[in-house]
Amino acid sequence: MLQAHLFGSLDEAREHIHQQLISYNEERPDESLGNIPPALFRQS
């Protein structure tokens, strides 16, 4: 969770947030989309 993480710099925070967005949109299955990631759903 972002609220439980201390960052050493703004760049470190940006990189962490970027990785979270990739995971959320491209890797994490979403039950409401038929258990596929949003990125795959968007392509179909």
mmCIF file of the N, C-alpha and C atoms, coordinates in Angstrom:
data_MODEL
# 
_entry.id   MODEL 
# 
loop_
_atom_site.group_PDB 
_atom_site.id 
_atom_site.type_symbol 
_atom_site.label_atom_id 
_atom_site.label_alt_id 
_atom_site.label_comp_id 
_atom_site.label_asym_id 
_atom_site.label_entity_id 
_atom_site.label_seq_id 
_atom_site.pdbx_PDB_ins_code 
_atom_site.Cartn_x 
_atom_site.Cartn_y 
_atom_site.Cartn_z 
_atom_site.occupancy 
_atom_site.B_iso_or_equiv 
_atom_site.pdbx_formal_charge 
_atom_site.auth_seq_id 
_atom_site.auth_comp_id 
_atom_site.auth_asym_id 
_atom_site.auth_atom_id 
_atom_site.pdbx_PDB_model_num 
ATOM 1   N N  . MET A 1 1  ? 0.835   -1.193  0.000   1.00 0.00 ? 1  MET A N  1 
ATOM 2   C CA . MET A 1 1  ? 0.000   0.000   0.000   1.00 0.00 ? 1  MET A CA 1 
ATOM 3   C C  . MET A 1 1  ? 0.880   1.257   0.000   1.00 0.00 ? 1  MET A C  1 
ATOM 4   N N  . LEU A 1 2  ? 0.478   2.227   -0.733  1.00 0.00 ? 2  LEU A N  1 
ATOM 5   C CA . LEU A 1 2  ? 1.265   3.451   -0.813  1.00 0.00 ? 2  LEU A CA 1 
ATOM 6   C C  . LEU A 1 2  ? 1.295   4.215   0.496   1.00 0.00 ? 2  LEU A C  1 
ATOM 7   N N  . GLN A 1 3  ? 0.198   4.225   1.224   1.00 0.00 ? 3  GLN A N  1 
ATOM 8   C CA . GLN A 1 3  ? 0.155   5.015   2.438   1.00 0.00 ? 3  GLN A CA 1 
ATOM 9   C C  . GLN A 1 3  ? 1.049   4.441   3.539   1.00 0.00 ? 3  GLN A C  1 
ATOM 10  N N  . ALA A 1 4  ? 1.530   3.204   3.388   1.00 0.00 ? 4  ALA A N  1 
ATOM 11  C CA . ALA A 1 4  ? 2.366   2.579   4.404   1.00 0.00 ? 4  ALA A CA 1 
ATOM 12  C C  . ALA A 1 4  ? 3.832   2.554   3.988   1.00 0.00 ? 4  ALA A C  1 
ATOM 13  N N  . HIS A 1 5  ? 4.199   3.289   2.961   1.00 0.00 ? 5  HIS A N  1 
ATOM 14  C CA . HIS A 1 5  ? 5.558   3.252   2.437   1.00 0.00 ? 5  HIS A CA 1 
ATOM 15  C C  . HIS A 1 5  ? 6.193   4.631   2.526   1.00 0.00 ? 5  HIS A C  1 
ATOM 16  N N  . LEU A 1 6  ? 7.411   4.685   3.040   1.00 0.00 ? 6  LEU A N  1 
ATOM 17  C CA . LEU A 1 6  ? 8.165   5.930   3.056   1.00 0.00 ? 6  LEU A CA 1 
ATOM 18  C C  . LEU A 1 6  ? 9.129   5.933   1.883   1.00 0.00 ? 6  LEU A C  1 
ATOM 19  N N  . PHE A 1 7  ? 9.139   7.007   1.122   1.00 0.00 ? 7  PHE A N  1 
ATOM 20  C CA . PHE A 1 7  ? 9.986   7.103   -0.050  1.00 0.00 ? 7  PHE A CA 1 
ATOM 21  C C  . PHE A 1 7  ? 11.168  8.001   0.236   1.00 0.00 ? 7  PHE A C  1 
ATOM 22  N N  . GLY A 1 8  ? 12.307  7.635   -0.354  1.00 0.00 ? 8  GLY A N  1 
ATOM 23  C CA . GLY A 1 8  ? 13.518  8.427   -0.168  1.00 0.00 ? 8  GLY A CA 1 
ATOM 24  C C  . GLY A 1 8  ? 13.568  9.646   -1.065  1.00 0.00 ? 8  GLY A C  1 
ATOM 25  N N  . SER A 1 9  ? 12.814  9.619   -2.169  1.00 0.00 ? 9  SER A N  1 
ATOM 26  C CA . SER A 1 9  ? 12.809  10.747  -3.094  1.00 0.00 ? 9  SER A CA 1 
ATOM 27  C C  . SER A 1 9  ? 11.513  10.736  -3.895  1.00 0.00 ? 9  SER A C  1 
ATOM 28  N N  . LEU A 1 10 ? 11.267  11.822  -4.561  1.00 0.00 ? 10 LEU A N  1 
ATOM 29  C CA . LEU A 1 10 ? 10.092  11.924  -5.413  1.00 0.00 ? 10 LEU A CA 1 
ATOM 30  C C  . LEU A 1 10 ? 10.200  10.952  -6.589  1.00 0.00 ? 10 LEU A C  1 
ATOM 31  N N  . ASP A 1 11 ? 11.396  10.799  -7.134  1.00 0.00 ? 11 ASP A N  1 
ATOM 32  C CA . ASP A 1 11 ? 11.590  9.842   -8.230  1.00 0.00 ? 11 ASP A CA 1 
ATOM 33  C C  . ASP A 1 11 ? 11.292  8.415   -7.777  1.00 0.00 ? 11 ASP A C  1 
ATOM 34  N N  . GLU A 1 12 ? 11.687  8.058   -6.572  1.00 0.00 ? 12 GLU A N  1 
ATOM 35  C CA . GLU A 1 12 ? 11.404  6.731   -6.035  1.00 0.00 ? 12 GLU A CA 1 
ATOM 36  C C  . GLU A 1 12 ? 9.894   6.530   -5.889  1.00 0.00 ? 12 GLU A C  1 
ATOM 37  N N  . ALA A 1 13 ? 9.194   7.533   -5.426  1.00 0.00 ? 13 ALA A N  1 
ATOM 38  C CA . ALA A 1 13 ? 7.738   7.451   -5.289  1.00 0.00 ? 13 ALA A CA 1 
ATOM 39  C C  . ALA A 1 13 ? 7.081   7.301   -6.658  1.00 0.00 ? 13 ALA A C  1 
ATOM 40  N N  . ARG A 1 14 ? 7.539   8.059   -7.638  1.00 0.00 ? 14 ARG A N  1 
ATOM 41  C CA . ARG A 1 14 ? 6.979   7.968   -8.991  1.00 0.00 ? 14 ARG A CA 1 
ATOM 42  C C  . ARG A 1 14 ? 7.186   6.577   -9.579  1.00 0.00 ? 14 ARG A C  1 
ATOM 43  N N  . GLU A 1 15 ? 8.367   6.001   -9.395  1.00 0.00 ? 15 GLU A N  1 
ATOM 44  C CA . GLU A 1 15 ? 8.645   4.671   -9.921  1.00 0.00 ? 15 GLU A CA 1 
ATOM 45  C C  . GLU A 1 15 ? 7.763   3.629   -9.241  1.00 0.00 ? 15 GLU A C  1 
ATOM 46  N N  . HIS A 1 16 ? 7.594   3.742   -7.949  1.00 0.00 ? 16 HIS A N  1 
ATOM 47  C CA . HIS A 1 16 ? 6.744   2.810   -7.208  1.00 0.00 ? 16 HIS A CA 1 
ATOM 48  C C  . HIS A 1 16 ? 5.290   2.900   -7.700  1.00 0.00 ? 16 HIS A C  1 
ATOM 49  N N  . ILE A 1 17 ? 4.798   4.088   -7.865  1.00 0.00 ? 17 ILE A N  1 
ATOM 50  C CA . ILE A 1 17 ? 3.433   4.294   -8.348  1.00 0.00 ? 17 ILE A CA 1 
ATOM 51  C C  . ILE A 1 17 ? 3.286   3.755   -9.771  1.00 0.00 ? 17 ILE A C  1 
ATOM 52  N N  . HIS A 1 18 ? 4.283   3.983   -10.608 1.00 0.00 ? 18 HIS A N  1 
ATOM 53  C CA . HIS A 1 18 ? 4.244   3.471   -11.978 1.00 0.00 ? 18 HIS A CA 1 
ATOM 54  C C  . HIS A 1 18 ? 4.158   1.947   -11.975 1.00 0.00 ? 18 HIS A C  1 
ATOM 55  N N  . GLN A 1 19 ? 4.942   1.286   -11.146 1.00 0.00 ? 19 GLN A N  1 
ATOM 56  C CA . GLN A 1 19 ? 4.912   -0.179  -11.064 1.00 0.00 ? 19 GLN A CA 1 
ATOM 57  C C  . GLN A 1 19 ? 3.562   -0.673  -10.540 1.00 0.00 ? 19 GLN A C  1 
ATOM 58  N N  . GLN A 1 20 ? 2.974   0.047   -9.597  1.00 0.00 ? 20 GLN A N  1 
ATOM 59  C CA . GLN A 1 20 ? 1.657   -0.327  -9.086  1.00 0.00 ? 20 GLN A CA 1 
ATOM 60  C C  . GLN A 1 20 ? 0.596   -0.222  -10.180 1.00 0.00 ? 20 GLN A C  1 
ATOM 61  N N  . LEU A 1 21 ? 0.660   0.816   -10.999 1.00 0.00 ? 21 LEU A N  1 
ATOM 62  C CA . LEU A 1 21 ? -0.290  0.988   -12.094 1.00 0.00 ? 21 LEU A CA 1 
ATOM 63  C C  . LEU A 1 21 ? -0.159  -0.123  -13.130 1.00 0.00 ? 21 LEU A C  1 
ATOM 64  N N  . ILE A 1 22 ? 1.074   -0.501  -13.447 1.00 0.00 ? 22 ILE A N  1 
ATOM 65  C CA . ILE A 1 22 ? 1.283   -1.604  -14.386 1.00 0.00 ? 22 ILE A CA 1 
ATOM 66  C C  . ILE A 1 22 ? 0.673   -2.878  -13.823 1.00 0.00 ? 22 ILE A C  1 
ATOM 67  N N  . SER A 1 23 ? 0.944   -3.158  -12.575 1.00 0.00 ? 23 SER A N  1 
ATOM 68  C CA . SER A 1 23 ? 0.395   -4.362  -11.943 1.00 0.00 ? 23 SER A CA 1 
ATOM 69  C C  . SER A 1 23 ? -1.129  -4.320  -11.945 1.00 0.00 ? 23 SER A C  1 
ATOM 70  N N  . TYR A 1 24 ? -1.697  -3.202  -11.578 1.00 0.00 ? 24 TYR A N  1 
ATOM 71  C CA . TYR A 1 24 ? -3.152  -3.070  -11.476 1.00 0.00 ? 24 TYR A CA 1 
ATOM 72  C C  . TYR A 1 24 ? -3.838  -3.218  -12.830 1.00 0.00 ? 24 TYR A C  1 
ATOM 73  N N  . ASN A 1 25 ? -3.268  -2.631  -13.859 1.00 0.00 ? 25 ASN A N  1 
ATOM 74  C CA . ASN A 1 25 ? -3.923  -2.615  -15.172 1.00 0.00 ? 25 ASN A CA 1 
ATOM 75  C C  . ASN A 1 25 ? -3.540  -3.760  -16.096 1.00 0.00 ? 25 ASN A C  1 
ATOM 76  N N  . GLU A 1 26 ? -2.349  -4.340  -15.922 1.00 0.00 ? 26 GLU A N  1 
ATOM 77  C CA . GLU A 1 26 ? -1.872  -5.320  -16.884 1.00 0.00 ? 26 GLU A CA 1 
ATOM 78  C C  . GLU A 1 26 ? -1.697  -6.729  -16.324 1.00 0.00 ? 26 GLU A C  1 
ATOM 79  N N  . GLU A 1 27 ? -1.633  -6.888  -15.019 1.00 0.00 ? 27 GLU A N  1 
ATOM 80  C CA . GLU A 1 27 ? -1.344  -8.198  -14.446 1.00 0.00 ? 27 GLU A CA 1 
ATOM 81  C C  . GLU A 1 27 ? -2.464  -8.729  -13.556 1.00 0.00 ? 27 GLU A C  1 
ATOM 82  N N  . ARG A 1 28 ? -3.147  -7.879  -12.843 1.00 0.00 ? 28 ARG A N  1 
ATOM 83  C CA . ARG A 1 28 ? -4.135  -8.284  -11.844 1.00 0.00 ? 28 ARG A CA 1 
ATOM 84  C C  . ARG A 1 28 ? -5.450  -8.660  -12.518 1.00 0.00 ? 28 ARG A C  1 
ATOM 85  N N  . PRO A 1 29 ? -5.915  -9.902  -12.307 1.00 0.00 ? 29 PRO A N  1 
ATOM 86  C CA . PRO A 1 29 ? -7.218  -10.266 -12.872 1.00 0.00 ? 29 PRO A CA 1 
ATOM 87  C C  . PRO A 1 29 ? -8.351  -9.512  -12.168 1.00 0.00 ? 29 PRO A C  1 
ATOM 88  N N  . ASP A 1 30 ? -9.356  -9.146  -12.933 1.00 0.00 ? 30 ASP A N  1 
ATOM 89  C CA . ASP A 1 30 ? -10.500 -8.421  -12.390 1.00 0.00 ? 30 ASP A CA 1 
ATOM 90  C C  . ASP A 1 30 ? -11.742 -9.299  -12.538 1.00 0.00 ? 30 ASP A C  1 
ATOM 91  N N  . GLU A 1 31 ? -12.364 -9.634  -11.435 1.00 0.00 ? 31 GLU A N  1 
ATOM 92  C CA . GLU A 1 31 ? -13.518 -10.536 -11.443 1.00 0.00 ? 31 GLU A CA 1 
ATOM 93  C C  . GLU A 1 31 ? -14.649 -10.009 -12.320 1.00 0.00 ? 31 GLU A C  1 
ATOM 94  N N  . SER A 1 32 ? -14.879 -8.714  -12.294 1.00 0.00 ? 32 SER A N  1 
ATOM 95  C CA . SER A 1 32 ? -15.993 -8.147  -13.066 1.00 0.00 ? 32 SER A CA 1 
ATOM 96  C C  . SER A 1 32 ? -15.723 -8.167  -14.574 1.00 0.00 ? 32 SER A C  1 
ATOM 97  N N  . LEU A 1 33 ? -14.471 -8.425  -14.971 1.00 0.00 ? 33 LEU A N  1 
ATOM 98  C CA . LEU A 1 33 ? -14.118 -8.483  -16.396 1.00 0.00 ? 33 LEU A CA 1 
ATOM 99  C C  . LEU A 1 33 ? -13.874 -9.918  -16.849 1.00 0.00 ? 33 LEU A C  1 
ATOM 100 N N  . GLY A 1 34 ? -14.359 -10.889 -16.078 1.00 0.00 ? 34 GLY A N  1 
ATOM 101 C CA . GLY A 1 34 ? -14.177 -12.291 -16.436 1.00 0.00 ? 34 GLY A CA 1 
ATOM 102 C C  . GLY A 1 34 ? -12.831 -12.839 -16.007 1.00 0.00 ? 34 GLY A C  1 
ATOM 103 N N  . ASN A 1 35 ? -12.283 -12.279 -14.934 1.00 0.00 ? 35 ASN A N  1 
ATOM 104 C CA . ASN A 1 35 ? -10.993 -12.710 -14.373 1.00 0.00 ? 35 ASN A CA 1 
ATOM 105 C C  . ASN A 1 35 ? -9.825  -12.535 -15.337 1.00 0.00 ? 35 ASN A C  1 
ATOM 106 N N  . ILE A 1 36 ? -9.868  -11.463 -16.123 1.00 0.00 ? 36 ILE A N  1 
ATOM 107 C CA . ILE A 1 36 ? -8.728  -11.095 -16.950 1.00 0.00 ? 36 ILE A CA 1 
ATOM 108 C C  . ILE A 1 36 ? -8.312  -9.674  -16.564 1.00 0.00 ? 36 ILE A C  1 
ATOM 109 N N  . PRO A 1 37 ? -7.058  -9.332  -16.793 1.00 0.00 ? 37 PRO A N  1 
ATOM 110 C CA . PRO A 1 37 ? -6.610  -7.972  -16.481 1.00 0.00 ? 37 PRO A CA 1 
ATOM 111 C C  . PRO A 1 37 ? -7.304  -6.930  -17.367 1.00 0.00 ? 37 PRO A C  1 
ATOM 112 N N  . PRO A 1 38 ? -7.474  -5.722  -16.864 1.00 0.00 ? 38 PRO A N  1 
ATOM 113 C CA . PRO A 1 38 ? -8.122  -4.673  -17.650 1.00 0.00 ? 38 PRO A CA 1 
ATOM 114 C C  . PRO A 1 38 ? -7.460  -4.431  -19.012 1.00 0.00 ? 38 PRO A C  1 
ATOM 115 N N  . ALA A 1 39 ? -6.153  -4.539  -19.108 1.00 0.00 ? 39 ALA A N  1 
ATOM 116 C CA . ALA A 1 39 ? -5.477  -4.306  -20.382 1.00 0.00 ? 39 ALA A CA 1 
ATOM 117 C C  . ALA A 1 39 ? -5.895  -5.322  -21.430 1.00 0.00 ? 39 ALA A C  1 
ATOM 118 N N  . LEU A 1 40 ? -6.034  -6.592  -21.040 1.00 0.00 ? 40 LEU A N  1 
ATOM 119 C CA . LEU A 1 40 ? -6.490  -7.623  -21.982 1.00 0.00 ? 40 LEU A CA 1 
ATOM 120 C C  . LEU A 1 40 ? -7.954  -7.427  -22.354 1.00 0.00 ? 40 LEU A C  1 
ATOM 121 N N  . PHE A 1 41 ? -8.758  -7.016  -21.402 1.00 0.00 ? 41 PHE A N  1 
ATOM 122 C CA . PHE A 1 41 ? -10.174 -6.752  -21.674 1.00 0.00 ? 41 PHE A CA 1 
ATOM 123 C C  . PHE A 1 41 ? -10.319 -5.615  -22.676 1.00 0.00 ? 41 PHE A C  1 
ATOM 124 N N  . ARG A 1 42 ? -9.520  -4.593  -22.514 1.00 0.00 ? 42 ARG A N  1 
ATOM 125 C CA . ARG A 1 42 ? -9.564  -3.433  -23.407 1.00 0.00 ? 42 ARG A CA 1 
ATOM 126 C C  . ARG A 1 42 ? -9.203  -3.826  -24.834 1.00 0.00 ? 42 ARG A C  1 
ATOM 127 N N  . GLN A 1 43 ? -8.300  -4.804  -25.011 1.00 0.00 ? 43 GLN A N  1 
ATOM 128 C CA . GLN A 1 43 ? -7.896  -5.245  -26.345 1.00 0.00 ? 43 GLN A CA 1 
ATOM 129 C C  . GLN A 1 43 ? -8.969  -6.065  -27.043 1.00 0.00 ? 43 GLN A C  1 
ATOM 130 N N  . SER A 1 44 ? -9.834  -6.704  -26.255 1.00 0.00 ? 44 SER A N  1 
ATOM 131 C CA . SER A 1 44 ? -10.847 -7.572  -26.876 1.00 0.00 ? 44 SER A CA 1 
ATOM 132 C C  . SER A 1 44 ? -12.076 -6.807  -27.315 1.00 0.00 ? 44 SER A C  1 
# 
